[in-house]
């Protein structure tokens, strides 16, 4: 599973519309219902028991400070490098066009009516 942060700076576009736009680009994703592994009680990582939290870092990763609301399902990442590059291109395209997306009817988001 690929997770990343969505932090619009200048143009406010809802997470739902951003995810719907990625979906329209052929990248299935969501940001509403999935409990992130790093927030789950099943994932208990502390620097004392998980040395990978320090890997090439001066300070260990503190997952209580992490929030990555957008997720792309794992099966999307099963392709080759070109498929992963497609994800990057789709995110960049949607990000470049946030102004147009901000003017979009909010009901185009698949979650707007829930």
C-alpha positions in Angstrom: 0.0 0.0 0.0 1.3 3.4 -0.9 0.3 6.2 1.4 1.1 9.9 1.1 0.1 13.2 2.5 -2.2 15.6 0.7 -1.7 19.2 1.9 -3.1 21.8 -0.5 -1.3 25.1 0.2 -2.8 27.8 -2.0 -5.9 26.2 -3.5 -8.3 24.3 -1.2 -9.6 21.2 -2.8 -11.2 18.5 -0.7 -9.4 15.2 -0.2 -12.4 13.5 -1.8 -12.2 15.5 -5.0 -8.4 15.0 -5.1 -8.9 11.2 -4.7 -11.7 11.2 -7.3 -9.4 13.0 -9.8 -6.7 10.5 -9.3 -9.2 7.7 -9.8 -10.2 9.4 -13.1 -6.6 9.3 -14.1 -6.6 5.5 -13.6 -5.0 5.5 -10.2 -7.5 3.9 -7.7 -7.2 5.5 -4.4 -9.1 6.7 -1.3 -8.7 8.6 1.8 -11.8 8.1 3.9 -12.2 4.7 5.5 -8.8 3.0 5.8 -7.2 2.9 9.2 -3.5 3.5 8.6 -1.3 0.7 9.8 0.9 3.1 11.8 -2.2 4.3 13.7 -3.5 0.8 14.4 -3.1 -0.9 17.8 -1.7 -3.8 15.9 1.3 -1.8 14.9 3.4 -1.1 18.0 6.8 0.2 17.0 9.1 1.8 19.4 12.8 2.8 18.9 13.8 0.3 21.6 12.2 -2.7 19.7 12.3 -1.4 16.1 15.8 -0.3 15.1 14.5 0.5 11.6 13.0 3.7 13.0 16.5 5.0 13.4 17.7 3.9 9.9 19.9 6.7 8.5 18.2 9.2 10.9 19.5 11.3 13.7 16.1 10.8 15.5 13.8 7.9 15.2 10.5 8.2 13.2 7.7 9.2 15.5 4.5 7.7 14.0 2.3 9.7 16.4 3.3 12.7 14.3 2.5 11.1 10.9 -0.7 11.6 9.0 -1.0 10.3 5.4 -4.6 10.4 4.5 -4.4 9.3 0.8 -3.9 5.6 0.1 -3.3 3.7 -3.1 -4.0 -0.1 -2.8 -1.1 -2.5 -2.9 -2.2 -4.2 -6.2 -1.5 -1.0 -8.0 2.2 -1.3 -7.1 2.6 -4.8 -8.5 3.6 -3.6 -11.9 6.9 -2.5 -13.2 8.7 0.8 -12.7 6.7 2.4 -15.4 3.5 1.7 -13.5 4.9 3.4 -10.4 6.0 6.4 -12.6 2.4 6.5 -13.9 1.2 7.1 -10.3 3.7 9.9 -9.9 2.6 11.5 -13.2 -1.1 11.3 -12.2 -0.4 12.9 -8.8 1.6 15.7 -10.5 -1.1 16.2 -13.1 -3.9 16.5 -10.5 -1.7 18.7 -8.4 -1.0 21.1 -11.3 -4.7 21.4 -12.0 -6.0 22.1 -8.5 -7.5 25.4 -9.6 -9.7 23.6 -12.2 -10.5 21.0 -9.6 -11.5 23.6 -7.1 -14.1 24.8 -9.5 -15.5 21.3 -10.0 -18.9 20.4 -8.7 -18.3 18.7 -5.3 -20.9 15.9 -6.1 -18.4 14.5 -8.6 -16.6 13.0 -5.7 -17.8 9.5 -5.1 -18.2 10.1 -1.4 -20.0 13.4 -1.5 -23.4 11.9 -1.0 -22.6 9.5 1.8 
